[in-house]
Amino acid sequence: MIQTADNIGAAADTAGQAPVADMSIMGIIVESNSWYILIPLLLMSIYAIYIFVERLMALSKADKGEDQFMSRIKDYVLEGKLDSAKNLCETTDSPVARMVDKGVSRIGKPMQDIKASVENVGKLEISRLENNVSALATISGIAPMIGFLGTVLGMIKVFYDLKNTGIKANFLESLSGGIMMAMVTTVAGLIVGILAYFFYNFLVSRVSRVVQNMEAHSIEFIDILEEPGK
């Protein structure tokens, strides 16, 4: 027992006297030797960023210039210029335009049929707006789990090295690789998960706003058709 304590003290002294080298984040990642965990996390982060940027651009485009569009549609419909209204819908790339286009093409049929047609197109447009957004929720849940997998593998490596190394002068150095792997993969998984979770909630809020505008404009269109004298 005395010899063992001396060995532990010697190991601590050796660790304390060893010079501490400055290491960058990339150096720590390379040193941790956890590439088989970090590569999937890197791919997930790239995919999450791609979805966020692509959906953000699509939502911004879908939520632009609708008030002016509806004003022109109202003028065309009240003046009986249905061809002009339909042409405007076809040349405008937005969910509201496609909903109104379906409604204009049904003018002359029972109002209930027009409402049903507009609502069906609206459901399809909502599905398009939400395209791939659910993947962000999946990434936000899977990424921390993959990071935790790296943590478990790192701790397994720690105990494996401890079993084979025993208490020697350099046993702390032999264990540092597993501990570093455990910590690096945990941090990476959490960063990717938090990023994807933020992207998901941000896009969900934007989709909700666009959907509310679509509902408001579809009601406005139906009101135009139901105006007295139309």
PEVENGI-V906562 format. One record per helix or strand of 3 or more residues. SS is the DSSP state (~ for helix, > for strand). FROM is the first residue (numbers start at 1). TO is the last residue. If there is no record, write none. Layout:
ss=[SS:SS]
from=[FROM:FROM]
to=[TO:TO]
This chain:
ss=[~:~:~:~:~:~:~:~:~]
from=[2:25:35:66:82:95:111:133:171]
to=[17:32:62:78:91:105:129:165:225]
